[in-house]
């Protein structure tokens, strides 16, 4: 496992009114690993994702991704640097087809302008073909090829989750941030998801994973960080984190520590 | 002469112009949830710019099609710039404001445009110089002039091109994605600010062509002409289902036909009490009926469908 740091967040604070959603949170994700982010509901995990992807601007704190500072950048610029994400509450473009959703993910890596599209220049046509081809590859990769022409909102739940992953992969990310990808999945779907995530990592993409399914997250992750009430209470290898008394207390209450 | 066929033709031609203007309302509403009440006045500016260009070049002896292309192009450039600036100056700062704020701003922009036009062009009616000698074609006992035919065909071509553009191009995909969820579209690398600006530019440029068609059709222009045209186009957009591009086309054509047929028969129906100068009643009757009976419009999504 290469030891170089792909993403470093340090001293991130975010308040919403009087609520400290994140206070002084630091994590570092190594290139090529699967990094698990866990914690009870309301611990600030999704807020941290929003900060990472430019949807929320942190009050203070530094974000370094692939050697460049990214805090305060707009979402499309963050995506341009190579961070893609999925959402806990699925946010597909419901009235677009499965294929179109993934094609939209290629927006970032293509550049046909309005004039090119109107006059159907050779470059524009070639690019549109390339976008379609890549989108179909990704659907295939995520096991959705058969649903290419269905509207996204008509897909079964597990397929919608995988479509979010396919769409995020279409932006050619270095880091894929997944917010509870297994939520609501049955055991078979979860096993398929686990295989998909391992394959994505083998293909060289670093994964940052929020997940409540402990078996999944502990089985997949190389490192785990635990948030509780907006603070990081533990970070390290899964086995060590599982034995950490503060983590057990946060999950089960003080009587069990 | 067959009144029904004649009014149907007139209605389709007028309706195709309404549809072009309605597209501007519906695209902006779809992407921002904003009713851009200034859109009718942008069309008015386009009409008066085209009129001025035609007046200025009338003596130059150019062939009429060349003149029309210059006038249309000039009007499109002015309106596109106008739409872009209005979005940037008046609406973008209010993007996160309560919905009432941009709506009132839109009415303010509309009044600003009307009286700016009154300053530039004066408050009198301006006549179009005689350019075209349209000949008439006889269809089923009704007259269709070549001008009407040209307006209708051009409007249909523009609408078809727009639908195709939104459906198949990369920019069109970005527009639809921004409409459905701007935050997620941003994460996919869509610069939502430029998509929104582009939507205004596109709607305004199409409005400019509609403005040119209106002055060719009626032969006069006026600083207040955008008001009624805007309201009718808005009605057409609501009728089709505001936010739905196909709906704007359908709503525009339908409204034009309803209005023409009704004004053609109103004299007979009311025993001569009401004449065709009451035609404007029908557009707003349609608006009231749609809002009462089917507020989401003919092709609009029912509320609650946005998950």
HADDOCK unambig.tbl for C-alpha pairs under 7 A between the chains (distance, minus, plus):
assign (segid A and resid 75 and name CA) (segid B and resid 186 and name CA) 5.41 0.50 0.50
assign (segid A and resid 75 and name CA) (segid B and resid 187 and name CA) 5.08 0.50 0.50
assign (segid A and resid 76 and name CA) (segid B and resid 186 and name CA) 4.80 0.50 0.50
assign (segid A and resid 76 and name CA) (segid B and resid 187 and name CA) 5.13 0.50 0.50
assign (segid A and resid 76 and name CA) (segid B and resid 188 and name CA) 6.47 0.50 0.50
assign (segid A and resid 76 and name CA) (segid B and resid 189 and name CA) 4.12 0.50 0.50
assign (segid A and resid 76 and name CA) (segid B and resid 190 and name CA) 6.05 0.50 0.50
assign (segid A and resid 76 and name CA) (segid B and resid 191 and name CA) 6.23 0.50 0.50
assign (segid A and resid 79 and name CA) (segid B and resid 187 and name CA) 5.76 0.50 0.50
assign (segid A and resid 79 and name CA) (segid B and resid 188 and name CA) 6.63 0.50 0.50
assign (segid A and resid 79 and name CA) (segid B and resid 189 and name CA) 5.95 0.50 0.50
assign (segid A and resid 80 and name CA) (segid B and resid 189 and name CA) 6.56 0.50 0.50
assign (segid A and resid 93 and name CA) (segid B and resid 177 and name CA) 6.33 0.50 0.50
assign (segid A and resid 93 and name CA) (segid B and resid 180 and name CA) 6.19 0.50 0.50
assign (segid A and resid 104 and name CA) (segid B and resid 173 and name CA) 6.60 0.50 0.50
assign (segid A and resid 104 and name CA) (segid B and resid 174 and name CA) 6.87 0.50 0.50
assign (segid A and resid 104 and name CA) (segid B and resid 188 and name CA) 6.77 0.50 0.50
assign (segid A and resid 105 and name CA) (segid B and resid 188 and name CA) 5.00 0.50 0.50
assign (segid A and resid 107 and name CA) (segid B and resid 188 and name CA) 6.62 0.50 0.50
assign (segid A and resid 107 and name CA) (segid B and resid 189 and name CA) 6.03 0.50 0.50
assign (segid A and resid 107 and name CA) (segid B and resid 190 and name CA) 6.53 0.50 0.50
assign (segid A and resid 108 and name CA) (segid B and resid 188 and name CA) 6.26 0.50 0.50
assign (segid A and resid 108 and name CA) (segid B and resid 189 and name CA) 4.40 0.50 0.50
assign (segid A and resid 108 and name CA) (segid B and resid 190 and name CA) 6.72 0.50 0.50
assign (segid A and resid 114 and name CA) (segid B and resid 171 and name CA) 6.53 0.50 0.50
assign (segid A and resid 117 and name CA) (segid B and resid 169 and name CA) 6.12 0.50 0.50
assign (segid A and resid 171 and name CA) (segid B and resid 188 and name CA) 6.60 0.50 0.50
